[in-house]
Structure formats: structure tokens, C-alpha cells
Amino acid sequence: MTTITGITLDVPDTAAAKTFYDKAFGLDDRLRFRTAEQPTAGFRGFVLSLVVADPGVVDSLIHPALDAGATELKPVKKSFWGYGGVIQAPDGAIWKVATSNKKASGAPARQVDDIVLLIGADDVAASKKFYVDHGLDVAKSFGRKYVEFASASDSVKLALYGRRAAAKDAGVDADGSGSHRVIVGSAGESFTDPDGFVWEPTATT
């Protein structure tokens, strides 16, 4: 099965990005950086989500991120689905931190249960077929609206959502152009998906 071993963000300053993310989330080797400044404007077509155990863990990640220079896109709050908020990192990447649990569970602060790469697809059904053809197994599927793929416990999860729905959920306009400024690290082959997201084998050290 094709798996996501990590995410590489194209950023103007790799040292500044590492400093920010160490303070904000501390995701270790699952998040990497490379210096690149390809033209990009507006919504980049993806959201990175951190799924955590309870509201206290959400706060323990969102507040340091804001203190480190992130911009608030959606304030942290309770909703019918749980508790969470959305921020934009200084490099422009959008992050959602959320839990489905509305009450404290005593979970350790700053502990991330899952990292999810949510792609805002132009055609969810077409992108789903593409990924199934490339070896991913579907874990959840809601027609042409949302798809979540199965993944190993230590890998980044992949999900598909309609582009406009993904942007609305993140609190931004759906319009955008240029580079996604993200590379999907994989244990498998190199390829580019229907929405222009590039997958590359993760370099071993």
C-alpha cells in the first residue's frame, strides 16, 4: 500500500520554518522543509490537520502556534462535531487542530494522534479512483464529497474533500493559483495526482 511517510513544505526560510514548527507543533521528522519560492496566490488546495484527544490538547498546540507568529483563520471553539480551530503558519500553510471529544480526557498536552493531509480536489471521484489505482485502500467514502484512505499508524493520513468545501472549512476563499508548495513524501514511486500534488520517494539518511 502506498503510504505518506512525511510532508515537505516549500518555504522562503527553512531555519525560520523549523523554529516556528518546533514551537508550534513539534512534529519531528514527519514534517520537513526545503527552500523554494515558486509563485503562489490564494488557497493552495490543501489543509494539514492535527487530530488530537481532547480540547486541552487542542489549546496546547494552537496557543503556542499563535504566539510563534501564526495567523488565526477560525478561532478555537466548540461545535456540533467537537472542538477545534484553524490557523495559517507564517509560510502560508493552513493547519486545522481538532478533536471530536468535547470534554477533557486527561490526555497529555501537545500529543498528536493523527496528521491528515486534506486535499481540496476538483473532482473527488476522479481523484479517489486515481489513488485507488496507485495502491491506496479506501477507509471511508461519502460519495463525491469526502474520501479517507487507510494508512499505517505512523504515517500521515490522506483525505479528499471538494476544493470549495475544504476552503470553506478552513475559513478562506477557494480561489488560488500557482504552486501548492508542498511535496508528499512516500515509500513508493514518484507521481503527480490529478490536482497537481507531487509525490516523491522519501530520501533515506
C-alpha positions, 0 to 999 in steps of 0.5 A: 500500500502506498503510504505518506511517510512525511510532508515537505513544505516549500518555504522562503526560510527553512531555519525560520520554518523549523523554529516556528514548527518546533514551537508550534507543533513539534512534529519531528521528522514527519514534517520537513522543509526545503527552500523554494519560492515558486509563485503562489496566490490564494488557497493552495488546495490543501489543509494539514490537520492535527487530530488530537484527544481532547480540547486541552490538547487542542489549546496546547498546540494552537496557543503556542502556534499563535504566539510563534507568529501564526495567523488565526483563520477560525478561532478555537471553539466548540461545535456540533462535531467537537472542538477545534480551530484553524490557523495559517503558519507564517509560510502560508500553510493552513493547519486545522487542530481538532478533536471530536471529544468535547470534554477533557480526557486527561490526555497529555498536552501537545500529543498528536494522534493523527496528521491528515493531509486534506486535499481540496480536489476538483473532482473527488471521484476522479481523484479517489479512483486515481489513488485507488489505482496507485495502491491506496485502500479506501477507509471511508467514502461519502460519495463525491464529497469526502474520501479517507484512505487507510494508512499505517499508524505512523504515517500521515493520513490522506483525505479528499474533500471538494476544493470549495468545501475544504476552503470553506472549512478552513475559513478562506476563499477557494480561489488560488493559483500557482504552486501548492508548495508542498511535496508528499513524501512516500515509500513508493514511486514518484507521481503527480495526482490529478490536482497537481500534488507531487509525490516523491520517494522519501530520501533515506539518511 
